[in-house]
Amino acid sequence: AASRRRVLQNSSRRHQQTLLNQLREVTGTTDIQLLQQALQVSNGDLAEAVAFLTEKNAKVPQQDEATYYQTAQIGNDRYISVGSQADTNVIDLTGDDKDDLQRAIALSLEESNRAFRETGITDEEQAISRVLEASIAETKASLKRTHPEVWSDSPNPHDRKRQDSCPVGLKNVGNTCWFSAVIQSLFNLLEFQRLVLHYSPPARVQDLPRNQKEHRNLPFMQELRNLFSLMVGSRRKYVDPSKAVEILKDAFKSSESQQQDVSEFTHKLLDWLEDAFQMKAEEDREGEKPKNPMVELFYGRFLAVGVLEGKKFENTETFGQYPLQVNGFKDLHECLEAAMVEGEIESLHSAENSAKSGQEHWFTELPPVLTFELSRFEFNQALGRPEKIHNKLEFPPMLYMDRYMDRNRDITRIKREEIRRLKEHLTVLQQRLERYLSYGSGPKRFPLADVLQYAMEFASSKPVCTSPVEAIDTSAPPGGTTAQVPPAPSSLLPSCMCRPSQRGTTTPSSRLPVHKPFTQSRVPPDLPMHPAPRHITEEELRVLEGCLHRWRSEVENDTRDLQGSIARIHRTIELMYSDKMMMQVPYRLHAVLVHEGQASAGHYWAYIYDPHHCCWMKYNDISVTKSSWEELVRDSFGGYRNASAYCLMYINDKKPFLIEEEFDKETGQVLNGLDKLPPDLKEYVREDNELFQRELQEWDAAQARKAQQEKLALAAAGPRPISTEPSPVDNTGEREHTHRDPEYMEQPSPPNDSKHLQEDTERAISRAAAEQDEKSPEMLLSALKVEYTRLLRLAQEDTPPHSDHRLQHVIVYFIQNRAPKKILERTLLTQFADRNLGFDERYGRNIMNVARAKLDLIKPDEVNMEEYEMWHQDYRNFRETTVFLMIGLELFQKKSYVEALMYLIYSYQYNKELLAKGPYRGHDEELIAHYRRDCLLKLNEHAAALFETGEEPEVTGGLSVMNELVVPCIPLLLVDELEEKDVVAVEDMRNRWCSYLGQEMEPNLQEKLTDFLPKLLDCSTEIKSFAEPPKLPSYSTLELCERFGNVMASVTLGRTPADGR
């Protein structure tokens, strides 16, 4: 009975806190006492509570000190919103449109509150219900999504087969990307994984009252165990979480569909898990205070220390996911600082008893798994709808929490005061610097040093007595010939604006010189190029120049001093917490949950760190791919596009048990696969694997029978006529092999190149649909024209090397290299025959089927498939060459010359083969040759420096670099004697080593040099031995374009290399 009372009390407190959070979010009121008063007056009716607060706010504007509160109950729910900051875009009920807004809010809350009064189900639970109904029903027609996230299983089970020990993905069963992101993040916490897998329901469960929680939580725990076991040992590439989602759906009833919020789902999931483990803990520890592993893993405590109207208070609160505001902050530490300190806190640690209000939060106990909710949504009053905050927010891979701990309270306060003082000084210095850099009193400002320079140039110009407005004889130019005003060259005008006579070929005698406005002047030579003083004496000029020179020097010195001081202060602030004493509580980033889209709709995925392979993995529904910190930063920091981190999960770096593998107690070996599972789950996974194995065998047998039947039919019927009907999408085997897309145009589930290409295709289809009837047979032709026009425009643009459109699409490459028309047509048809377009029931599926039918109608004599494959192989070689060049240049810039050499060598060789087929097939050969040559020179210099030390290990290392890297590459530089710079570089390297012959050295060094020099001086151009090319990673088109563009923009050779396009 006591246990039931505690459960009811906790449920009541949580429900009250949920209502308080909703009121705070809707109305913008942060005064907890006022919110509680509104709920008490309205008897829990949210609409009436909103009306009460609206009237209250309209009559009495909130005071600053009322926005900070003292928590009334120590036992408040652990999901209490802490550290919230007021925002200017949050709804303001004090405006003139108060009544309309009040009615709108009341109307929006009416239905959910009526349901709560009738059923006792909270609004949060109803939100869970709405999304789960949508997930199971898969009401595609009502889901206006921008991502094709409801995956359709491939009919070929081999496409769904897990590769080696690759992590298992989760199928999106309809708007459940949020489920996948959260579950994968928790599953990869191996301690959490073990807790779930080894969970067993209470033995006395049949004797316990079968309340709603037990009916819901225990079956859910079993399905979660089943799901985790499949994620551990399944032979499938991805598994279906529908049964676990079904349990969630059955807990509540609603027919409305919406996408679930990650933080709400995580709250509810951890709440259910806590309840399930609590029942088990109470059974296992009779008479003792039970320990709940969920609470110990995910929940911590903080101390709220504050002053309210001059009275000090101090309360301890429990927290789970810690909410942080994003708007107005640049990094995670700024968010935390703002959340930990609210209001004017001078009175917190002063002897005076002032009437100021404020509070500080100090962590007394941090959980092993520390989760931050990043608040990226707000209600825009002007637009009347929620909006997502896309601001950039940086967060570190390692977070030190020492500055926020209660035990470091005094030190942190001192450092915060020092930082505050430094920032005040920094502001003053920045204002002073701005006056130097933006000088003037008008709307346009200029750097003061430049203004003085301009004045000096004006004073030094040649004095002229002629008035600028005096008449200038333009009838005869200085040469005495009759002047004629030349017409504007047609080359300066668009072709559509040129007259027909101007478009013809101009003879050399009639060609007009092109005016270059920045290098030539049409002003007669007897007038100055710039304005100049009309009267100035030598004495005046000397004094003025002296003053201006002195003043400019003083200004430049002042500017440098200010910039130096600003940089030093920035550095001091950055290092404020870098002392060892404040780096004792390290938390490593474990997972980042990313949201892409707007407030009303979007897509979730997760980046999770794999500590055993030391790399980041991207979990995107059924797709699990290797990623990088750079990709994570691009997708998670925000400010780049509509994707940004929504939830950060850090783990205590001093508690390795969180991510440690499980070991066999007898053998000491790491447990993998089915060995990690308890007996009941091991049998469950084994049965599922056997079922999948039978599916593979049945598929193989069916394909063998189909192939045999086709052979018999062909033998009996003779030559097969060309079919005019589209083949079914499900046909595979030989048909799939015949029409297989090039690998860079394949459309599997991973959203890399496939997503990039599919989005381009969908845009073309959308534009075509706007111009054609959606059922018109000409819609495919219209879509093809739209896409080809876009690609043709890209191919015709004159771009610098760092913006190479050939990498964006194969058609651009083909157009620039004049590929046959039939090759272009088939490639475009292949793009529109992508099976992923079948997810778009309105337009995409029809387009896909028509495109596949068109492909079937192409006769063998119309398109030479060998030529078609040759063109696509050339493009694959071009992309491969690009990757070699990109990685080589990146490593070169990092001064990793040993690693960079092979990439640059192979990029040059492969690029040379491409350019042999045409000038637009590859990249700038001179640029690659320069960096290949420079890399060899750097390695030669490094090896020579090692040899000069005379120390045995260094000498051996230097000669090893020469023998293994430099010497094998020399013939490559000598093969093409037309490249004079390469020949000179080889001679320089040889001369460097030959110079040692006349020097005194130890006999052993002399012997090694004598053995080495013949290899270096070998004039043969035969390539005797060479290393295998490095294995290249795969890159999406977006990532390849971005990285290649960045590295090409950063290389400088003192010239502008042409890329040959």
Disulfide bonds with the S-S distance in Angstrom:
none
